[in-house]
Amino acid sequence: MREEGGYSAGSIFLSFLLGGIVGAGLALLLAPESGSETRKKIKEFAEDVKDKAKDYTEDVRGKFTSTMEKGKEFYEEKKSIVATAFEAGKEAYEKEKEKEKEKLTKGQDA
């Protein structure tokens, strides 16, 4: 199975793999720090990331709680307004119904 350039997929993959191995070897040989120093830096980095993640989580949790409280307040306020409007509509309906009933009664008396 040959590609247009004359190289098969297997040879391209093998070249990529060998290049990665050579690069990793060179990185180990040319690293300016010892293994223990590198491990120490990795540990410090991991702890820093852990602390930042914890702070971020607490911040998000606080904002979520605040948003939930505001949402509850908004809901209760609107619920009260809708209930009041419903009661006013119900009373108006009852008054109009009573007026119509009186008109019908007066109309039958005449």
C-alpha positions as CSV (number, residue, x, y, z in Angstrom):
1,M,0.0,0.0,0.0
2,R,1.9,3.0,-1.2
3,E,1.0,6.7,-0.9
4,E,1.5,9.3,-3.6
5,G,4.9,10.4,-2.1
6,G,6.2,6.8,-2.2
7,Y,6.0,6.1,1.5
8,S,3.6,3.6,3.1
9,A,1.5,4.4,6.1
10,G,3.5,1.9,8.1
11,S,6.8,3.6,7.3
12,I,5.4,7.1,8.2
13,F,4.1,5.8,11.5
14,L,7.5,4.1,12.3
15,S,9.3,7.4,11.5
16,F,6.9,9.2,13.8
17,L,7.5,6.7,16.6
18,L,11.3,6.7,16.2
19,G,11.3,10.5,16.2
20,G,9.4,10.6,19.4
21,I,11.8,8.1,21.1
22,V,14.8,10.0,19.9
23,G,13.2,13.3,21.2
24,A,12.5,11.8,24.6
25,G,16.0,10.5,24.9
26,L,17.5,13.8,24.0
27,A,15.2,15.6,26.5
28,L,16.5,13.3,29.2
29,L,20.1,13.7,28.3
30,L,19.9,17.5,28.0
31,A,17.6,18.2,30.9
32,P,19.2,20.8,33.2
33,E,17.9,19.3,36.4
34,S,18.2,16.0,38.1
35,G,15.4,13.6,38.5
36,S,14.7,14.5,42.1
37,E,14.5,18.2,41.2
38,T,12.1,17.5,38.4
39,R,9.9,15.3,40.6
40,K,9.9,18.1,43.2
41,K,8.8,20.6,40.6
42,I,6.1,18.3,39.4
43,K,4.9,17.8,42.9
44,E,4.8,21.5,43.6
45,F,3.0,22.1,40.3
46,A,0.4,19.4,41.2
47,E,-0.1,20.9,44.6
48,D,-0.6,24.4,43.0
49,V,-3.1,23.1,40.5
50,K,-4.9,21.3,43.4
51,D,-5.1,24.5,45.4
52,K,-6.3,26.5,42.5
53,A,-8.9,23.9,41.6
54,K,-10.1,23.9,45.3
55,D,-10.3,27.8,45.2
56,Y,-12.2,27.7,41.9
57,T,-14.6,25.1,43.2
58,E,-15.4,27.1,46.3
59,D,-15.8,30.3,44.2
60,V,-18.2,28.5,41.8
61,R,-20.1,27.0,44.7
62,G,-20.5,30.4,46.3
63,K,-21.7,32.0,43.1
64,F,-24.1,29.1,42.5
65,T,-25.6,29.4,46.0
66,S,-25.9,33.2,45.6
67,T,-27.6,32.7,42.2
68,M,-30.0,30.1,43.7
69,E,-31.0,32.5,46.5
70,K,-31.7,35.3,44.1
71,G,-33.7,32.9,41.9
72,K,-35.8,31.8,44.9
73,E,-36.4,35.5,45.9
74,F,-37.4,36.3,42.3
75,Y,-39.7,33.3,42.2
76,E,-41.4,34.2,45.5
77,E,-41.9,37.8,44.4
78,K,-43.4,36.9,41.1
79,K,-45.5,34.2,42.6
80,S,-47.0,36.7,45.1
81,I,-47.7,39.2,42.2
82,V,-49.4,36.5,40.1
83,A,-51.5,35.3,43.1
84,T,-52.6,38.9,43.8
85,A,-53.5,39.4,40.2
86,F,-55.4,36.2,40.1
87,E,-57.4,37.1,43.2
88,A,-58.2,40.5,41.8
89,G,-59.3,39.0,38.5
90,K,-61.5,36.5,40.4
91,E,-63.1,39.3,42.4
92,A,-63.8,41.3,39.3
93,Y,-65.3,38.3,37.6
94,E,-67.6,37.7,40.6
95,K,-68.7,41.4,40.6
96,E,-69.4,41.3,36.9
97,K,-71.3,38.1,37.3
98,E,-73.4,39.6,40.1
99,K,-74.1,42.7,38.0
100,E,-75.3,40.5,35.1
101,K,-77.5,38.5,37.5
102,E,-79.0,41.8,38.8
103,K,-79.7,43.0,35.2
104,L,-81.4,39.7,34.4
105,T,-83.5,39.9,37.5
106,K,-84.5,43.5,36.9
107,G,-85.3,42.7,33.3
108,Q,-87.6,39.9,34.3
109,D,-89.4,42.1,36.9
110,A,-90.2,44.7,34.2
